[in-house]
Amino acid sequence: MNDKTSIFHLHLVSDSTGETVDGVARACVAQFPDVQAHEHVWPLIRTDAQLARVLADIERHPGIVLYTVFNSEIRRKLEEGCRRMQVPHSHVLDTTITMMAGYLGQQSHGRIGALHKMDEDYFNRIEAIDYALSHDDGQATWDLEDADVVIVGVSRTSKTPTSVYLANRGIKTANIPFVPGCPLPPELDQLKKPLIIGLIKDVDQLVSIRKNRLRQIERGEGGDYVDPVAVRAEVFQARRYFTQRNWKIINVTRRSIEETAAMIMATLHDRREENE
């Protein structure tokens, strides 16, 4: 945080898990680099007593109130309280739901927790998360054909968090490290179904990240792992290997995990459409 950073209170209220309002809030706050939100997170607000605690905290720490509350009575009381305290407040899904209702010619049902109902998509996400965790860092390569995506990348290119991010969207993802001198699983060259993605990164940034990682785990100098000449050769070798197999290559330098995942999902979508 620099000297120009301002801090404000951000109250996130939901009558469900709060994941939706949290995601929207973080996306919005990210557009203002000189501010920092002090978050007050209030999930599962479904009774008057719970709401009273929320309103008391808003009164003690005035700021912006964002909410996903579908219980009409709880919502009415929350909005009345915010108006009384003259704090800005917004239901983060209102505009989108209103637009969809108009287009579809239907009224929304305002169901609490509708986003997290135990439907087929929910179980697909759970299965994908289990798969990603059991196929992390080159584990269990015997059933890679079951994956939707296989990520291969040099060390410190965010393979694991990208895999988990994709898994949370129901995409079964395995990740395998590219290590100089260590052969990759031979199964990779026989895969038909999965989309295979190669991850690389700028050499200078890679060296810096690896040095920081070694300092965190107190692991000496690191040798070739952090030597710029060796790392440059490693990245070149990885790029050549990926290119020879016609795998899509993503340079993750200056890309967030979300951006990398979005590129992978777009490529997967295009590939599926081509095969239909």
N, C-alpha and C positions, 0 to 999 in steps of 0.2 A: 504494500500500500504506500503510495507516494503522498507528498504533502498536500496535493490538490484533491485527493480522494475524499469524498463526502460519504457519510454513513446515514442510512435511513432505515426505519423499522418497516418490515414487510410481513404482514400477517397472512398466512396461508391456511384457509379454513375449508374443511371438507366433511361431508357426512359419509364418506367412504375412506379409502386408504390414503387419499391425498396425492397419489402419484401424478395425476393429470395436472392439478394446479401447480404442483412443484415443478413439473417439466416446463409448463408454459412460463412460469415466473422466471426460471433460470434462463430460458431462451430470451426473454425480454430484458432482463437485467444485463445480460451479456452485450447488449447493444449500447450500453452506457459505461465505457471503460473507466470513467473517473468517479464512479459511485460504487459503494459496497452495501449490500443488503444485510441487515441484521434480521435473520428470519425467525419468526415465531410460528411454528408448525402445529396445526390443530387438526388431526385426522379424527374420523369417527365421531363427529359432533352430531348427536341425534336426540338430545334431551335439553330441556330448558336449563337444568342445572349445569350441564356442560357448556351451553352457550353463554351462561352468565359469567363463567370463568374467562371465556374468550373475550367478551365485551369489557370485562374489568381490565384485562391485560391491554386491550386496545386503548382504553382510556388512560392507562398508565404510560403507554408507549405509543402515542399517535403516529400514524404513518399511512401506508397504502394497504388496503385489505383486498385480497384476491380470493375468490371462493368458487367451489363447485358443490353447491348445496341444492339438492333437488326436493327435499321435504319442504313443501310450500310454507308451512307455519314457521319452521326454524329459519327459513330464508327470509320471510317477512320480518321476523324479529331482529335478525342480524342486520338487515338493511335499515330498519328503523333506528337501531342503535348507532349505526354508522352515520346516518343523517343527523341524529341528535348531536353526535360528537363532531360533526362536520369533517369527517375523514373521507378521502376518496375511496370508492369501493367498486368492484366489478366482478360479475360472474363471468369467468373466462370462456365459457362455451356458449353464452347467450347468442352472440351474433351468428355464429356458425349454425347453431340449432335452428334459429329463426329462419336463416337462409334456406336450410335443407327442408324445413317444414313447408315453406312457401313453394319450393320447387316440387316437392313430392305431393303436395296437397294433403298432408296429414299432420296431425298434432303429435308432438313428442310425448312420451309417457312419463318422463321425469323419474325413471327408476334408479334408486340408490344402488351404486355398485354395478351398474349395467356393464361397464367396461370390463369388469373382472368376473363376469358370470362363468360358471363352470361348463363352458362349451368346448367344442372340438378344438378351437383355436387355443384355448387355455392349455389343454392337455398336450397339444403340439408344442407349445412353448416349453412346457416342463420337460418333455422328451428331448427337445433340442438342447436345453440347458444341461441335462444329464449327459447327453452325447458330447457336448463341448468340453465338459469337465473331465470326462473319461478319455478324451482324445486330445488332451492338452500336451503341448511340447513333445510330440512324437509318440505318445502312448497309443497302444491298441491299434496298430496299423492294419490288422487283419480284416477289418470290415469298413475300410475307407469308401468302398463303393456305395455304402448307405448314406454318405454325407451329401449335403447339397453344395457345400463349399469346402475346399481344402486350401488353407493358407500356408504357403512356404515362404520363409523370410529369414534374413540374417538376424543375429541377436540384437535386441532392443529396438525392434520395429513395431512394438505393440501388438504382437500376434495374439496373445491371450486376451487382453481386453477387447480387441476387435471381434474375436470369436464369441466372447460372452455377449457382447452387444448384439451381434447377429442372432445368437441363440435366443435372446429375449424377444426377438421378432419372429421366432419360430423357424429359423434357418439353421439346420444341423451343420455345424462347422467343426472341422478338425484343423489343428495347426501343427506344423512340423518345422523344426529349426534347420536352417542351412548353415552347416558348419564345415569350413574348409578341411579337406582330408577325410571327412566322414561321409560315406555314401548315403544317399537318401534311400528310403524304402523302395525296393524294386516295384512294389505294388503301384506306385504313382504312375508309372508308364503304361499300366494296363487299365487305368480307370476310364470309364465311359460316361457315367452319369454326372459326377461332381464337376463343378466349375473350379479350376485350379488357379489360384492367384499368387503371384510372386511379389513380395514386399522388399523394397530397398529404401535407403535413406542417404542423404548427403553425408559424405565422409567426415567433414569437420564436425557436424552435429552429432554423428554417430560416435565419434571419438569422445566428444564432450560428455554425452549421456553415459557412455560406458565408464568413463573415469569417475563420474559422480556415483554410479552404481557401485563401483569397487570401493569407493570411500565409505559408502553407507554400510557395506557388509565387511569393511576392514580386511580387504583381500589384496594387499601388496600393490605392486606396480602394474601387473596385468599382461606384460609381454606383448605378443602379437595382437592380443585382444584389443589393445588401445594404441598400438603403433600405427601412425597415419599411413605409412607405406603399405603395411600388411592389411590394414582395413580397406584401403583403396583397391588392393588386389582382390580382397574378399568380395567387395561389392561388384567389381568387374566380373569376377568369376560367376557370381550369383546371377547377374544380369544376362551373361552369355548362356548360362544353363537354362534360365527361364525362356530366353528367346529361342533357343534351339528346339524347345518343346512347344513353342507357340502359346505359352501361358501369358495371360494378361499380367502386365507389370504395373504396379502402383508405387510411385515414389511418395513416401509418407512424410517427407520433409515439410514442415510448416502445415501439415494437415492434422486436424483433430481426429480422434477415433471415430467420431460421428461422421466426419467427412469421408474418411476411408471406407467406413461401412456403407455409406450412401452410394459411393462409386461401385462397390461390390454388388449391392442390391440392384442397382441400375443395370449392371452387366449381366447379372443372373436373370433379371426380367427380360432383357433383350434376347438372351440365349434361349430362354424358354419359349418366347414368342416365335423365334426362328424354327424351333423344333416342332411347333404345333402344326 
